Amino acid sequence: MKIAATSAFLVVALGGYARAESTGSCSCAPAADHAVKELSRHQSAFAGTVTEVEGAKVTFDIARVWKGPRGKALTLTSNSKPGCTFAFEVGKEYVVFADGEKDALQTDPCVPNRELADAGRAVKQLDLHAGYASSPLRVPTK
């Protein structure tokens, strides 16, 4: 199931990090050239698997948190506007950048959210920055 998302969500995959599955004509500022720079632009950054999409709410089973609220699961609101959406699918893994409090996280298509398999470089940068160098997050290959 896909959902349209437009808010400040947390997915990083710079060096190939674009507006993952962003559709339509969005006017967005360019993504940072390094995942750690993108991290400074947002209140939260995490990797997780989408477990549920209900309307504009997207729930993730969390694999790694680099910044922001911690927990086994996080739910965010995925906002969109006509002609500018971001699709999340149940069962897929994403690197996400978001803004807001734990109970009010939001994302949008202008945030460089990516599927985890496309975010290897960003995950490595974030892991090194956050002190996970000795236990890096496994990034699947497509």
N, CA, C and O atoms as CSV, one atom per row, in Angstrom:
chain,resi,resn,atom,element,x,y,z
A,1,MET,N,N,0.847,-1.166,0.000
A,1,MET,CA,C,0.000,0.000,0.000
A,1,MET,C,C,0.893,1.229,0.000
A,1,MET,O,O,1.871,1.274,0.747
A,2,LYS,N,N,0.584,2.221,-0.813
A,2,LYS,CA,C,1.392,3.438,-0.890
A,2,LYS,C,C,0.647,4.586,-0.243
A,2,LYS,O,O,-0.581,4.580,-0.155
A,3,ILE,N,N,1.413,5.578,0.211
A,3,ILE,CA,C,0.794,6.758,0.799
A,3,ILE,C,C,1.526,7.990,0.314
A,3,ILE,O,O,2.733,7.943,0.073
A,4,ALA,N,N,0.833,9.054,0.172
A,4,ALA,CA,C,1.442,10.322,-0.209
A,4,ALA,C,C,1.949,10.991,1.056
A,4,ALA,O,O,1.240,11.029,2.062
A,5,ALA,N,N,3.183,11.527,1.019
A,5,ALA,CA,C,3.756,12.137,2.203
A,5,ALA,C,C,4.337,13.491,1.891
A,5,ALA,O,O,5.075,13.647,0.918
A,6,THR,N,N,4.011,14.474,2.710
A,6,THR,CA,C,4.579,15.792,2.545
A,6,THR,C,C,4.732,16.426,3.904
A,6,THR,O,O,3.762,16.986,4.415
A,7,SER,N,N,5.862,16.372,4.499
A,7,SER,CA,C,6.145,16.961,5.800
A,7,SER,C,C,7.637,16.954,5.951
A,7,SER,O,O,8.350,16.980,4.948
A,8,ALA,N,N,8.139,16.919,7.158
A,8,ALA,CA,C,9.578,16.923,7.330
A,8,ALA,C,C,10.007,15.583,7.874
A,8,ALA,O,O,10.216,15.456,9.081
A,9,PHE,N,N,10.142,14.602,7.050
A,9,PHE,CA,C,10.437,13.241,7.460
A,9,PHE,C,C,11.902,12.925,7.405
A,9,PHE,O,O,12.679,13.677,6.815
A,10,LEU,N,N,12.300,11.824,8.008
A,10,LEU,CA,C,13.688,11.489,8.167
A,10,LEU,C,C,14.205,10.382,7.296
A,10,LEU,O,O,14.251,9.248,7.773
A,11,VAL,N,N,14.568,10.585,6.159
A,11,VAL,CA,C,15.209,9.523,5.418
A,11,VAL,C,C,16.403,10.095,4.730
A,11,VAL,O,O,16.310,11.120,4.054
A,12,VAL,N,N,17.545,9.433,4.895
A,12,VAL,CA,C,18.759,9.961,4.309
A,12,VAL,C,C,19.370,8.941,3.382
A,12,VAL,O,O,19.412,7.752,3.698
A,13,ALA,N,N,19.832,9.386,2.265
A,13,ALA,CA,C,20.581,8.537,1.368
A,13,ALA,C,C,21.339,9.430,0.429
A,13,ALA,O,O,21.409,9.159,-0.770
A,14,LEU,N,N,21.895,10.468,0.943
A,14,LEU,CA,C,22.614,11.430,0.116
A,14,LEU,C,C,23.482,10.694,-0.885
A,14,LEU,O,O,23.332,9.483,-1.044
A,15,GLY,N,N,24.347,11.357,-1.538
A,15,GLY,CA,C,25.176,10.693,-2.532
A,15,GLY,C,C,24.303,9.731,-3.317
A,15,GLY,O,O,24.648,8.561,-3.484
A,16,GLY,N,N,23.207,10.211,-3.781
A,16,GLY,CA,C,22.209,9.368,-4.399
A,16,GLY,C,C,20.921,9.579,-3.664
A,16,GLY,O,O,19.907,8.955,-3.975
A,17,TYR,N,N,20.955,10.445,-2.700
A,17,TYR,CA,C,19.783,10.788,-1.915
A,17,TYR,C,C,19.023,11.867,-2.611
A,17,TYR,O,O,19.449,13.022,-2.630
A,18,ALA,N,N,17.964,11.532,-3.152
A,18,ALA,CA,C,17.113,12.531,-3.786
A,18,ALA,C,C,15.773,12.454,-3.105
A,18,ALA,O,O,15.684,11.986,-1.970
A,19,ARG,N,N,14.749,12.891,-3.755
A,19,ARG,CA,C,13.418,12.768,-3.191
A,19,ARG,C,C,12.892,11.411,-3.615
A,19,ARG,O,O,12.243,11.283,-4.654
A,20,ALA,N,N,13.175,10.396,-2.804
A,20,ALA,CA,C,12.817,9.033,-3.152
A,20,ALA,C,C,11.349,8.903,-3.495
A,20,ALA,O,O,10.485,9.322,-2.724
A,21,GLU,N,N,11.071,8.333,-4.630
A,21,GLU,CA,C,9.725,8.086,-5.103
A,21,GLU,C,C,8.854,9.332,-5.044
A,21,GLU,O,O,7.627,9.233,-5.006
A,22,SER,N,N,9.473,10.485,-5.037
A,22,SER,CA,C,8.702,11.727,-5.072
A,22,SER,C,C,8.075,11.841,-6.452
A,22,SER,O,O,8.729,11.612,-7.470
A,23,THR,N,N,6.807,12.197,-6.469
A,23,THR,CA,C,6.125,12.316,-7.746
A,23,THR,C,C,5.574,13.716,-7.901
A,23,THR,O,O,5.371,14.421,-6.912
A,24,GLY,N,N,5.342,14.107,-9.087
A,24,GLY,CA,C,4.763,15.414,-9.338
A,24,GLY,C,C,5.835,16.478,-9.445
A,24,GLY,O,O,7.027,16.181,-9.522
A,25,SER,N,N,5.390,17.723,-9.449
A,25,SER,CA,C,6.322,18.835,-9.605
A,25,SER,C,C,6.503,19.543,-8.270
A,25,SER,O,O,5.725,20.428,-7.913
A,26,CYS,N,N,7.530,19.149,-7.542
A,26,CYS,CA,C,7.829,19.738,-6.240
A,26,CYS,C,C,8.941,20.759,-6.403
A,26,CYS,O,O,9.902,20.527,-7.136
A,27,SER,N,N,8.814,21.872,-5.732
A,27,SER,CA,C,9.893,22.858,-5.678
A,27,SER,C,C,10.555,22.707,-4.328
A,27,SER,O,O,10.024,23.151,-3.310
A,28,CYS,N,N,11.724,22.075,-4.323
A,28,CYS,CA,C,12.414,21.773,-3.074
A,28,CYS,C,C,13.830,22.321,-3.123
A,28,CYS,O,O,14.445,22.390,-4.187
A,29,ALA,N,N,14.339,22.710,-1.965
A,29,ALA,CA,C,15.744,23.101,-1.867
A,29,ALA,C,C,16.583,21.852,-2.089
A,29,ALA,O,O,16.128,20.749,-1.784
A,30,PRO,N,N,17.800,21.997,-2.615
A,30,PRO,CA,C,18.642,20.816,-2.832
A,30,PRO,C,C,18.990,20.134,-1.504
A,30,PRO,O,O,19.150,20.790,-0.474
A,31,ALA,N,N,19.102,18.814,-1.555
A,31,ALA,CA,C,19.516,18.052,-0.371
A,31,ALA,C,C,20.967,18.378,-0.065
A,31,ALA,O,O,21.727,18.765,-0.953
A,32,ALA,N,N,21.345,18.221,1.193
A,32,ALA,CA,C,22.736,18.429,1.587
A,32,ALA,C,C,23.615,17.410,0.874
A,32,ALA,O,O,23.141,16.344,0.483
A,33,ASP,N,N,24.881,17.729,0.706
A,33,ASP,CA,C,25.798,16.834,-0.003
A,33,ASP,C,C,26.374,15.746,0.902
A,33,ASP,O,O,27.160,14.923,0.433
A,34,HIS,N,N,26.009,15.720,2.178
A,34,HIS,CA,C,26.503,14.735,3.133
A,34,HIS,C,C,25.390,14.459,4.133
A,34,HIS,O,O,24.714,15.387,4.575
A,35,ALA,N,N,25.193,13.208,4.490
A,35,ALA,CA,C,24.100,12.835,5.387
A,35,ALA,C,C,24.178,13.557,6.729
A,35,ALA,O,O,23.142,13.899,7.299
A,36,VAL,N,N,25.367,13.792,7.237
A,36,VAL,CA,C,25.510,14.465,8.531
A,36,VAL,C,C,25.041,15.921,8.429
A,36,VAL,O,O,24.489,16.460,9.389
A,37,LYS,N,N,25.255,16.556,7.280
A,37,LYS,CA,C,24.732,17.915,7.085
A,37,LYS,C,C,23.215,17.889,7.054
A,37,LYS,O,O,22.568,18.773,7.615
A,38,GLU,N,N,22.642,16.887,6.406
A,38,GLU,CA,C,21.184,16.761,6.369
A,38,GLU,C,C,20.648,16.507,7.778
A,38,GLU,O,O,19.575,16.994,8.137
A,39,LEU,N,N,21.384,15.756,8.558
A,39,LEU,CA,C,21.005,15.470,9.935
A,39,LEU,C,C,20.821,16.756,10.733
A,39,LEU,O,O,19.918,16.849,11.564
A,40,SER,N,N,21.673,17.746,10.483
A,40,SER,CA,C,21.583,19.004,11.221
A,40,SER,C,C,20.345,19.821,10.835
A,40,SER,O,O,19.963,20.737,11.564
A,41,ARG,N,N,19.721,19.506,9.709
A,41,ARG,CA,C,18.533,20.236,9.248
A,41,ARG,C,C,17.236,19.724,9.867
A,41,ARG,O,O,16.197,20.374,9.749
A,42,HIS,N,N,17.285,18.565,10.527
A,42,HIS,CA,C,16.068,17.916,11.021
A,42,HIS,C,C,16.200,17.516,12.480
A,42,HIS,O,O,17.306,17.371,12.999
A,43,GLN,N,N,15.053,17.339,13.138
A,43,GLN,CA,C,15.024,16.972,14.547
A,43,GLN,C,C,15.172,15.475,14.764
A,43,GLN,O,O,15.512,15.045,15.866
A,44,SER,N,N,14.927,14.678,13.743
A,44,SER,CA,C,14.979,13.224,13.867
A,44,SER,C,C,15.548,12.585,12.609
A,44,SER,O,O,15.388,13.092,11.499
A,45,ALA,N,N,16.214,11.461,12.817
A,45,ALA,CA,C,16.705,10.650,11.698
A,45,ALA,C,C,16.733,9.202,12.169
A,45,ALA,O,O,17.266,8.896,13.236
A,46,PHE,N,N,16.153,8.311,11.361
A,46,PHE,CA,C,16.113,6.906,11.755
A,46,PHE,C,C,16.001,6.010,10.532
A,46,PHE,O,O,15.740,6.471,9.421
A,47,ALA,N,N,16.206,4.716,10.764
A,47,ALA,CA,C,15.987,3.694,9.741
A,47,ALA,C,C,14.947,2.743,10.299
A,47,ALA,O,O,14.995,2.375,11.472
A,48,GLY,N,N,14.002,2.344,9.451
A,48,GLY,CA,C,12.977,1.432,9.923
A,48,GLY,C,C,12.155,0.854,8.792
A,48,GLY,O,O,12.244,1.284,7.642
A,49,THR,N,N,11.351,-0.136,9.152
A,49,THR,CA,C,10.472,-0.824,8.212
A,49,THR,C,C,9.045,-0.347,8.418
A,49,THR,O,O,8.563,-0.296,9.550
A,50,VAL,N,N,8.371,0.000,7.344
A,50,VAL,CA,C,6.981,0.426,7.437
A,50,VAL,C,C,6.128,-0.789,7.803
A,50,VAL,O,O,6.133,-1.806,7.109
A,51,THR,N,N,5.392,-0.656,8.915
A,51,THR,CA,C,4.528,-1.746,9.361
A,51,THR,C,C,3.055,-1.455,9.126
A,51,THR,O,O,2.235,-2.372,9.067
A,52,GLU,N,N,2.718,-0.159,8.989
A,52,GLU,CA,C,1.317,0.191,8.782
A,52,GLU,C,C,1.205,1.565,8.141
A,52,GLU,O,O,1.946,2.489,8.477
A,53,VAL,N,N,0.278,1.679,7.229
A,53,VAL,CA,C,-0.062,2.962,6.623
A,53,VAL,C,C,-1.569,3.108,6.789
A,53,VAL,O,O,-2.346,2.313,6.261
A,54,GLU,N,N,-1.965,4.132,7.530
A,54,GLU,CA,C,-3.388,4.369,7.781
A,54,GLU,C,C,-3.671,5.839,7.534
A,54,GLU,O,O,-3.384,6.690,8.376
A,55,GLY,N,N,-4.234,6.126,6.378
A,55,GLY,CA,C,-4.437,7.525,6.007
A,55,GLY,C,C,-3.088,8.197,5.840
A,55,GLY,O,O,-2.247,7.735,5.069
A,56,ALA,N,N,-2.880,9.292,6.565
A,56,ALA,CA,C,-1.611,10.025,6.500
A,56,ALA,C,C,-0.617,9.551,7.551
A,56,ALA,O,O,0.499,10.066,7.619
A,57,LYS,N,N,-1.005,8.576,8.372
A,57,LYS,CA,C,-0.131,8.062,9.427
A,57,LYS,C,C,0.673,6.871,8.916
A,57,LYS,O,O,0.124,5.936,8.333
A,58,VAL,N,N,1.988,6.922,9.147
A,58,VAL,CA,C,2.880,5.833,8.740
A,58,VAL,C,C,3.614,5.357,9.985
A,58,VAL,O,O,4.242,6.159,10.675
A,59,THR,N,N,3.543,4.056,10.282
A,59,THR,CA,C,4.201,3.490,11.453
A,59,THR,C,C,5.400,2.668,11.008
A,59,THR,O,O,5.329,1.899,10.050
A,60,PHE,N,N,6.506,2.850,11.729
A,60,PHE,CA,C,7.768,2.172,11.431
A,60,PHE,C,C,8.195,1.308,12.598
A,60,PHE,O,O,8.039,1.694,13.757
A,61,ASP,N,N,8.734,0.141,12.293
A,61,ASP,CA,C,9.440,-0.696,13.249
A,61,ASP,C,C,10.888,-0.222,13.146
A,61,ASP,O,O,11.482,-0.332,12.074
A,62,ILE,N,N,11.469,0.294,14.210
A,62,ILE,CA,C,12.753,0.994,14.161
A,62,ILE,C,C,13.954,0.045,14.239
A,62,ILE,O,O,14.020,-0.827,15.106
A,63,ALA,N,N,14.885,0.232,13.327
A,63,ALA,CA,C,16.134,-0.537,13.306
A,63,ALA,C,C,17.286,0.272,13.900
A,63,ALA,O,O,18.161,-0.288,14.560
A,64,ARG,N,N,17.292,1.603,13.666
A,64,ARG,CA,C,18.383,2.466,14.144
A,64,ARG,C,C,17.885,3.893,14.235
A,64,ARG,O,O,17.200,4.376,13.333
A,65,VAL,N,N,18.227,4.576,15.331
A,65,VAL,CA,C,17.933,5.999,15.483
A,65,VAL,C,C,19.254,6.731,15.575
A,65,VAL,O,O,20.083,6.413,16.429
A,66,TRP,N,N,19.462,7.708,14.706
A,66,TRP,CA,C,20.669,8.523,14.738
A,66,TRP,C,C,20.435,9.828,15.487
A,66,TRP,O,O,21.361,10.411,16.050
A,67,LYS,N,N,19.183,10.276,15.486
A,67,LYS,CA,C,18.854,11.533,16.152
A,67,LYS,C,C,17.359,11.539,16.431
A,67,LYS,O,O,16.568,11.059,15.618
A,68,GLY,N,N,16.973,12.082,17.578
A,68,GLY,CA,C,15.555,12.235,17.871
A,68,GLY,C,C,15.013,11.177,18.799
A,68,GLY,O,O,15.769,10.468,19.463
A,69,PRO,N,N,13.680,11.071,18.845
A,69,PRO,CA,C,13.029,10.148,19.777
A,69,PRO,C,C,13.399,8.699,19.501
A,69,PRO,O,O,13.588,8.289,18.355
A,70,ARG,N,N,13.495,7.942,20.574
A,70,ARG,CA,C,13.852,6.527,20.473
A,70,ARG,C,C,12.644,5.679,20.843
A,70,ARG,O,O,11.770,6.108,21.596
A,71,GLY,N,N,12.614,4.500,20.313
A,71,GLY,CA,C,11.533,3.560,20.603
A,71,GLY,C,C,11.585,2.414,19.622
A,71,GLY,O,O,12.275,2.478,18.604
A,72,LYS,N,N,10.842,1.356,19.940
A,72,LYS,CA,C,10.790,0.207,19.033
A,72,LYS,C,C,9.952,0.514,17.803
A,72,LYS,O,O,10.131,-0.089,16.744
A,73,ALA,N,N,9.028,1.467,17.960
A,73,ALA,CA,C,8.172,1.871,16.843
A,73,ALA,C,C,7.961,3.377,16.907
A,73,ALA,O,O,7.895,3.959,17.990
A,74,LEU,N,N,7.856,3.998,15.744
A,74,LEU,CA,C,7.550,5.429,15.644
A,74,LEU,C,C,6.483,5.604,14.572
A,74,LEU,O,O,6.476,4.912,13.554
A,75,THR,N,N,5.584,6.546,14.827
A,75,THR,CA,C,4.545,6.874,13.858
A,75,THR,C,C,4.700,8.334,13.476
A,75,THR,O,O,4.946,9.188,14.328
A,76,LEU,N,N,4.556,8.613,12.196
A,76,LEU,CA,C,4.646,9.993,11.743
A,76,LEU,C,C,3.499,10.303,10.814
A,76,LEU,O,O,2.847,9.413,10.268
A,77,THR,N,N,3.269,11.595,10.649
A,77,THR,CA,C,2.256,12.054,9.710
A,77,THR,C,C,2.949,12.390,8.411
A,77,THR,O,O,3.951,13.106,8.393
A,78,SER,N,N,2.423,11.883,7.352
A,78,SER,CA,C,2.974,12.081,6.029
A,78,SER,C,C,2.082,13.069,5.297
A,78,SER,O,O,1.014,12.699,4.808
A,79,ASN,N,N,2.507,14.309,5.218
A,79,ASN,CA,C,1.698,15.353,4.580
A,79,ASN,C,C,2.002,15.442,3.097
A,79,ASN,O,O,3.107,15.114,2.663
A,80,SER,N,N,1.027,15.886,2.320
A,80,SER,CA,C,1.243,16.059,0.889
A,80,SER,C,C,0.423,17.238,0.398
A,80,SER,O,O,-0.473,17.726,1.086
A,81,LYS,N,N,0.747,17.678,-0.794
A,81,LYS,CA,C,-0.038,18.709,-1.460
A,81,LYS,C,C,-0.198,18.268,-2.906
A,81,LYS,O,O,0.588,17.455,-3.392
A,82,PRO,N,N,-1.188,18.783,-3.591
A,82,PRO,CA,C,-1.432,18.350,-4.971
A,82,PRO,C,C,-0.168,18.433,-5.847
A,82,PRO,O,O,0.517,19.456,-5.878
A,83,GLY,N,N,0.115,17.353,-6.540
A,83,GLY,CA,C,1.253,17.315,-7.457
A,83,GLY,C,C,2.592,17.099,-6.792
A,83,GLY,O,O,3.624,17.150,-7.462
A,84,CYS,N,N,2.607,16.857,-5.483
A,84,CYS,CA,C,3.874,16.707,-4.756
A,84,CYS,C,C,3.665,15.696,-3.638
A,84,CYS,O,O,3.146,16.034,-2.574
A,85,THR,N,N,4.071,14.454,-3.883
A,85,THR,CA,C,3.832,13.388,-2.912
A,85,THR,C,C,5.082,12.538,-2.707
A,85,THR,O,O,6.034,12.627,-3.482
A,86,PHE,N,N,5.075,11.711,-1.657
A,86,PHE,CA,C,6.121,10.739,-1.389
A,86,PHE,C,C,5.412,9.447,-1.005
A,86,PHE,O,O,4.530,9.468,-0.148
A,87,ALA,N,N,5.772,8.331,-1.613
A,87,ALA,CA,C,5.085,7.060,-1.375
A,87,ALA,C,C,5.873,6.174,-0.418
A,87,ALA,O,O,7.051,5.902,-0.650
A,88,PHE,N,N,5.231,5.724,0.653
A,88,PHE,CA,C,5.789,4.732,1.566
A,88,PHE,C,C,4.992,3.455,1.395
A,88,PHE,O,O,3.772,3.495,1.239
A,89,GLU,N,N,5.686,2.308,1.422
A,89,GLU,CA,C,5.011,1.032,1.243
A,89,GLU,C,C,5.249,0.136,2.441
A,89,GLU,O,O,6.366,0.046,2.951
A,90,VAL,N,N,4.187,-0.528,2.890
A,90,VAL,CA,C,4.282,-1.479,3.985
A,90,VAL,C,C,5.291,-2.562,3.616
A,90,VAL,O,O,5.269,-3.085,2.502
A,91,GLY,N,N,6.166,-2.894,4.546
A,91,GLY,CA,C,7.162,-3.940,4.342
A,91,GLY,C,C,8.499,-3.442,3.830
A,91,GLY,O,O,9.487,-4.175,3.888
A,92,LYS,N,N,8.559,-2.217,3.330
A,92,LYS,CA,C,9.823,-1.674,2.829
A,92,LYS,C,C,10.570,-0.940,3.940
A,92,LYS,O,O,9.971,-0.372,4.853
A,93,GLU,N,N,11.904,-0.970,3.829
A,93,GLU,CA,C,12.769,-0.300,4.799
A,93,GLU,C,C,13.199,1.050,4.248
A,93,GLU,O,O,13.510,1.178,3.064
A,94,TYR,N,N,13.213,2.064,5.124
A,94,TYR,CA,C,13.570,3.421,4.714
A,94,TYR,C,C,14.532,4.051,5.705
A,94,TYR,O,O,14.570,3.683,6.879
A,95,VAL,N,N,15.310,5.007,5.214
A,95,VAL,CA,C,16.052,5.941,6.052
A,95,VAL,C,C,15.193,7.191,6.017
A,95,VAL,O,O,14.810,7.659,4.945
A,96,VAL,N,N,14.889,7.734,7.197
A,96,VAL,CA,C,13.925,8.824,7.286
A,96,VAL,C,C,14.471,9.990,8.096
A,96,VAL,O,O,15.100,9.795,9.136
A,97,PHE,N,N,14.227,11.197,7.614
A,97,PHE,CA,C,14.506,12.428,8.356
A,97,PHE,C,C,13.153,13.049,8.675
A,97,PHE,O,O,12.298,13.132,7.793
A,98,ALA,N,N,12.935,13.487,9.909
A,98,ALA,CA,C,11.637,14.052,10.278
A,98,ALA,C,C,11.804,15.208,11.234
A,98,ALA,O,O,12.888,15.455,11.762
A,99,ASP,N,N,10.726,15.902,11.441
A,99,ASP,CA,C,10.693,17.005,12.393
A,99,ASP,C,C,9.470,16.855,13.282
A,99,ASP,O,O,8.496,16.198,12.912
A,100,GLY,N,N,9.529,17.469,14.457
A,100,GLY,CA,C,8.420,17.416,15.400
A,100,GLY,C,C,8.761,16.573,16.610
A,100,GLY,O,O,9.809,15.931,16.672
A,101,GLU,N,N,7.852,16.591,17.566
A,101,GLU,CA,C,7.997,15.799,18.791
A,101,GLU,C,C,7.694,14.332,18.495
A,101,GLU,O,O,7.153,14.002,17.440
A,102,LYS,N,N,8.055,13.441,19.452
A,102,LYS,CA,C,7.869,12.005,19.256
A,102,LYS,C,C,6.439,11.653,18.834
A,102,LYS,O,O,6.242,10.813,17.956
A,103,ASP,N,N,5.453,12.285,19.446
A,103,ASP,CA,C,4.062,11.976,19.127
A,103,ASP,C,C,3.511,12.807,17.977
A,103,ASP,O,O,2.329,12.714,17.648
A,104,ALA,N,N,4.379,13.629,17.357
A,104,ALA,CA,C,3.909,14.490,16.273
A,104,ALA,C,C,4.947,14.619,15.162
A,104,ALA,O,O,5.093,15.694,14.582
A,105,LEU,N,N,5.669,13.539,14.857
A,105,LEU,CA,C,6.657,13.564,13.778
A,105,LEU,C,C,5.959,13.763,12.444
A,105,LEU,O,O,4.853,13.267,12.227
A,106,GLN,N,N,6.622,14.501,11.547
A,106,GLN,CA,C,6.057,14.756,10.224
A,106,GLN,C,C,7.142,14.643,9.165
A,106,GLN,O,O,8.330,14.786,9.451
A,107,THR,N,N,6.710,14.383,7.940
A,107,THR,CA,C,7.616,14.341,6.800
A,107,THR,C,C,6.941,14.914,5.558
A,107,THR,O,O,5.725,15.100,5.534
A,108,ASP,N,N,7.728,15.189,4.541
A,108,ASP,CA,C,7.184,15.667,3.273
A,108,ASP,C,C,8.092,15.263,2.125
A,108,ASP,O,O,9.198,14.778,2.362
A,109,PRO,N,N,7.649,15.452,0.877
A,109,PRO,CA,C,8.442,14.997,-0.269
A,109,PRO,C,C,9.733,15.768,-0.488
A,109,PRO,O,O,10.569,15.334,-1.281
A,110,CYS,N,N,9.926,16.889,0.182
A,110,CYS,CA,C,11.165,17.655,0.004
A,110,CYS,C,C,12.286,17.163,0.911
A,110,CYS,O,O,13.426,17.611,0.787
A,111,VAL,N,N,11.975,16.253,1.815
A,111,VAL,CA,C,12.991,15.663,2.686
A,111,VAL,C,C,13.595,14.479,1.931
A,111,VAL,O,O,12.865,13.734,1.277
A,112,PRO,N,N,14.907,14.291,2.010
A,112,PRO,CA,C,15.545,13.215,1.220
A,112,PRO,C,C,15.343,11.816,1.801
A,112,PRO,O,O,16.322,11.128,2.088
A,113,ASN,N,N,14.112,11.388,1.977
A,113,ASN,CA,C,13.808,10.040,2.445
A,113,ASN,C,C,14.140,9.054,1.333
A,113,ASN,O,O,13.897,9.320,0.156
A,114,ARG,N,N,14.696,7.914,1.722
A,114,ARG,CA,C,15.111,6.912,0.735
A,114,ARG,C,C,14.843,5.517,1.250
A,114,ARG,O,O,14.751,5.278,2.454
A,115,GLU,N,N,14.721,4.597,0.299
A,115,GLU,CA,C,14.699,3.190,0.695
A,115,GLU,C,C,16.077,2.852,1.244
A,115,GLU,O,O,17.086,3.352,0.746
A,116,LEU,N,N,16.122,2.018,2.253
A,116,LEU,CA,C,17.381,1.664,2.902
A,116,LEU,C,C,18.387,1.086,1.907
A,116,LEU,O,O,19.581,1.374,1.992
A,117,ALA,N,N,17.912,0.279,0.972
A,117,ALA,CA,C,18.811,-0.335,-0.007
A,117,ALA,C,C,19.512,0.691,-0.894
A,117,ALA,O,O,20.559,0.399,-1.471
A,118,ASP,N,N,18.938,1.893,-1.007
A,118,ASP,CA,C,19.534,2.960,-1.812
A,118,ASP,C,C,20.325,3.955,-0.968
A,118,ASP,O,O,20.811,4.960,-1.487
A,119,ALA,N,N,20.455,3.683,0.322
A,119,ALA,CA,C,21.032,4.663,1.238
A,119,ALA,C,C,22.331,4.210,1.899
A,119,ALA,O,O,22.667,4.678,2.987
A,120,GLY,N,N,23.056,3.310,1.258
A,120,GLY,CA,C,24.270,2.766,1.859
A,120,GLY,C,C,25.280,3.816,2.283
A,120,GLY,O,O,25.802,3.760,3.396
A,121,ARG,N,N,25.556,4.761,1.422
A,121,ARG,CA,C,26.549,5.810,1.734
A,121,ARG,C,C,26.081,6.669,2.908
A,121,ARG,O,O,26.866,6.970,3.807
A,122,ALA,N,N,24.827,7.059,2.903
A,122,ALA,CA,C,24.281,7.886,3.976
A,122,ALA,C,C,24.288,7.134,5.304
A,122,ALA,O,O,24.631,7.706,6.338
A,123,VAL,N,N,23.914,5.859,5.283
A,123,VAL,CA,C,23.903,5.055,6.510
A,123,VAL,C,C,25.309,4.975,7.086
A,123,VAL,O,O,25.492,5.111,8.296
A,124,LYS,N,N,26.289,4.759,6.240
A,124,LYS,CA,C,27.675,4.694,6.712
A,124,LYS,C,C,28.083,6.032,7.339
A,124,LYS,O,O,28.695,6.050,8.408
A,125,GLN,N,N,27.753,7.141,6.691
A,125,GLN,CA,C,28.095,8.467,7.223
A,125,GLN,C,C,27.413,8.698,8.573
A,125,GLN,O,O,28.046,9.183,9.511
A,126,LEU,N,N,26.143,8.357,8.674
A,126,LEU,CA,C,25.399,8.555,9.917
A,126,LEU,C,C,25.908,7.644,11.025
A,126,LEU,O,O,26.043,8.079,12.168
A,127,ASP,N,N,26.193,6.380,10.700
A,127,ASP,CA,C,26.737,5.451,11.699
A,127,ASP,C,C,28.070,5.944,12.250
A,127,ASP,O,O,28.289,5.906,13.460
A,128,LEU,N,N,28.957,6.406,11.380
A,128,LEU,CA,C,30.250,6.920,11.838
A,128,LEU,C,C,30.063,8.148,12.724
A,128,LEU,O,O,30.715,8.274,13.761
A,129,HIS,N,N,29.186,9.037,12.323
A,129,HIS,CA,C,28.935,10.261,13.086
A,129,HIS,C,C,28.335,9.960,14.462
A,129,HIS,O,O,28.686,10.616,15.444
A,130,ALA,N,N,27.443,8.985,14.543
A,130,ALA,CA,C,26.729,8.674,15.780
A,130,ALA,C,C,27.446,7.653,16.655
A,130,ALA,O,O,26.927,7.280,17.707
A,131,GLY,N,N,28.620,7.196,16.251
A,131,GLY,CA,C,29.387,6.256,17.072
A,131,GLY,C,C,29.033,4.793,16.888
A,131,GLY,O,O,29.313,3.978,17.767
A,132,TYR,N,N,28.428,4.448,15.775
A,132,TYR,CA,C,28.073,3.052,15.494
A,132,TYR,C,C,29.072,2.370,14.560
A,132,TYR,O,O,28.738,1.358,13.944
A,133,ALA,N,N,30.271,2.896,14.445
A,133,ALA,CA,C,31.249,2.346,13.501
A,133,ALA,C,C,31.545,0.872,13.754
A,133,ALA,O,O,31.791,0.123,12.808
A,134,SER,N,N,31.524,0.446,15.013
A,134,SER,CA,C,31.840,-0.950,15.319
A,134,SER,C,C,30.646,-1.878,15.118
A,134,SER,O,O,30.810,-3.098,15.112
A,135,SER,N,N,29.454,-1.323,14.955
A,135,SER,CA,C,28.267,-2.147,14.692
A,135,SER,C,C,27.383,-1.456,13.657
A,135,SER,O,O,26.278,-1.015,13.971
A,136,PRO,N,N,27.877,-1.365,12.413
A,136,PRO,CA,C,27.121,-0.667,11.367
A,136,PRO,C,C,25.794,-1.342,11.047
A,136,PRO,O,O,25.642,-2.557,11.171
A,137,LEU,N,N,24.847,-0.521,10.634
A,137,LEU,CA,C,23.540,-1.032,10.217
A,137,LEU,C,C,23.697,-1.774,8.897
A,137,LEU,O,O,24.325,-1.266,7.969
A,138,ARG,N,N,23.137,-2.958,8.809
A,138,ARG,CA,C,23.196,-3.752,7.577
A,138,ARG,C,C,22.276,-3.122,6.547
A,138,ARG,O,O,21.094,-2.897,6.810
A,139,VAL,N,N,22.817,-2.844,5.390
A,139,VAL,CA,C,22.041,-2.259,4.292
A,139,VAL,C,C,21.852,-3.345,3.247
A,139,VAL,O,O,22.826,-3.852,2.689
A,140,PRO,N,N,20.590,-3.706,2.978
A,140,PRO,CA,C,20.340,-4.753,1.964
A,140,PRO,C,C,20.687,-4.248,0.573
A,140,PRO,O,O,20.725,-3.043,0.323
A,141,THR,N,N,20.939,-5.185,-0.320
A,141,THR,CA,C,21.183,-4.823,-1.707
A,141,THR,C,C,19.913,-5.130,-2.485
A,141,THR,O,O,19.137,-6.013,-2.120
A,142,LYS,N,N,19.719,-4.386,-3.560
A,142,LYS,CA,C,18.521,-4.604,-4.392
A,142,LYS,C,C,18.762,-5.710,-5.375
A,142,LYS,O,O,17.874,-6.041,-6.161
